[in-house]
Amino acid sequence: MRAARRRPPRGWVLGPAVALLVVAVVILATRWGAVRASQPAYLVTLVVVAVLGVVGSVWSMVSVGAERAHRVRRAHRVRTIVVRVLGLVGAVALAAVLIWLRPLPATPVAVASMHGTTEVTVVDSRSLIELRPLGAATRTGLVFYPGALVDPRAYVPLLTALASHGFTVDIVKPPFGIAFLATGAPAAIIASEPSVSRWVIGGHSLGGVVASSYAGAGHPGVRGLLLWASYPHRSIAGATSLDVTSVSAGNDGLATPADIDAAKPDLPPHTVYVVVAGAVHSDFGDYGTQRGDGTPTISHHRAQSEIEAASLALLERVDRAP
């Protein structure tokens, strides 16, 4: 009679499953507002990981008793060790990615700004935050990419100030908070807004990198590029028809003044450069401090006032242009 085929032990699943479950639950508990407000890919991933963690834990615990009922041959012990090591490494890698993807949450001021103002209405959807002026609208709009892993709501206060001057503003919610995963977002936005004939593509930090690539590609209707503490990853110096403004922070520890200067040859020669002296990287949004950033020597309010003025000047130039 043929001996029953021995299955590899399954108790190794317990540790990784519990670890992933804990990581997913802690992230959901501590960053729930930011996770829920962002594009749903990250939320779905966390929920799936949590469910798999529960299933894996239960499945593993049920099987542990059966595994202990018999002695495991040496060959099986070696295989079990290999499988456990691989499982642990995979779980650690996945946990590290999930932790790294945690969004930087918007401040209470930014969250409150989602209610809109007497001049601007805010429409929040799965992939966009739309800021619509309630008064007379211009023919110019702004598509804006958030910085990497920043809660999109963090940009609503500053961009609402621009929308209050009649400019349509759409804030992209990229999957997992990474703008490179939404490179084609402006195309759909532009197609859905026939009343807006001129567009500026903008972004903060990594969002500005993606914005520069889209704006520099010569898409119809795109007339301007707005960079906040950012620069292109490849040269768009030949895009001489673009009206470009680069707004940077004098004390930025991430997109440093040296980085901005080094990238100048990659932008059109007529680019307008505005340096907000004393400001830092996180002054371009309302999400608190950011690791690696510099130390501000001016108030957040003053920094944002200067950022707003420089950005508004670009939008008005594009709107007035022939």
CORFEN-V40698 format. One record per backbone hydrogen bond with DSSP energy under -0.5 kcal/mol. CO is the residue of the C=O (numbers start at 1). NH is the residue of the N-H. Records with the same first field share a line. If there is no record, write none. Layout:
BEGIN
CO = NH  NH
END
This chain:
BEGIN
10 = 13
11 = 14
12 = 16
13 = 17
14 = 18
15 = 19
16 = 20
17 = 21
18 = 22
19 = 23
20 = 24
21 = 25
22 = 26
23 = 27
24 = 28
25 = 29
26 = 30
27 = 31
31 = 35
32 = 36
33 = 37
34 = 38
35 = 38
39 = 42
40 = 44
41 = 45
42 = 46
43 = 47
44 = 48
45 = 49
46 = 50
47 = 51
48 = 52
49 = 53
50 = 54
51 = 55
52 = 56
53 = 57
54 = 58
55 = 59
56 = 60
57 = 61
58 = 62
59 = 63
60 = 64
61 = 65
62 = 66
63 = 67
64 = 68
65 = 69
66 = 69
67 = 70
73 = 77
74 = 78
75 = 79
76 = 80
77 = 81
78 = 82
79 = 83
80 = 84
81 = 85
82 = 86
83 = 87
84 = 88
85 = 89
86 = 90
87 = 91
88 = 92
89 = 93
90 = 94
91 = 95
92 = 96
93 = 97
94 = 98
95 = 99
96 = 100
97 = 101
99 = 102
103 = 105
104 = 151
107 = 111
108 = 112
109 = 113
111 = 114
112 = 115
113 = 116
119 = 134  135
120 = 117
121 = 132
122 = 124
123 = 125  130
127 = 173
128 = 125
129 = 171
130 = 123  132
131 = 133  169
132 = 121
139 = 197  198
140 = 168
141 = 200
142 = 144  170
143 = 202
144 = 172
145 = 204
147 = 150
149 = 104
151 = 154
152 = 155
153 = 156
154 = 286
155 = 159
156 = 160
157 = 161
158 = 162
159 = 163
160 = 164
162 = 165  167
163 = 166
166 = 138
168 = 142
169 = 131
170 = 144  172
171 = 129
172 = 146  174
174 = 177
175 = 178
177 = 149  179
178 = 181
179 = 182
180 = 183
182 = 185
184 = 187  188
185 = 189
186 = 190
187 = 191
188 = 192
190 = 193
193 = 196
195 = 197
198 = 141
199 = 223  224
200 = 143  202
201 = 226
202 = 145
203 = 228
204 = 207
205 = 208  209
206 = 210
207 = 211
208 = 212
209 = 213
210 = 214
211 = 215
212 = 216
214 = 217  219
215 = 218
219 = 222
221 = 199  223
223 = 243
224 = 201
225 = 227  245
226 = 203  228
227 = 229  247
228 = 205
236 = 239
238 = 240
239 = 242
242 = 244
243 = 225
244 = 272
245 = 227  247
246 = 248  274
247 = 229
248 = 276
249 = 252
254 = 256
256 = 260
257 = 261
258 = 262
259 = 263
261 = 264
263 = 266
264 = 267
266 = 236
268 = 271
271 = 273
272 = 246  274
274 = 248  276
275 = 277
276 = 250  279
278 = 297  298
279 = 251
280 = 283
281 = 284
282 = 285
286 = 107
290 = 293
294 = 296
299 = 303
300 = 304
301 = 305
302 = 306
303 = 307
304 = 308
305 = 309
306 = 310
307 = 311
308 = 312
309 = 313
310 = 314
311 = 315
312 = 316
313 = 317
314 = 318
315 = 319
316 = 320
317 = 321
END
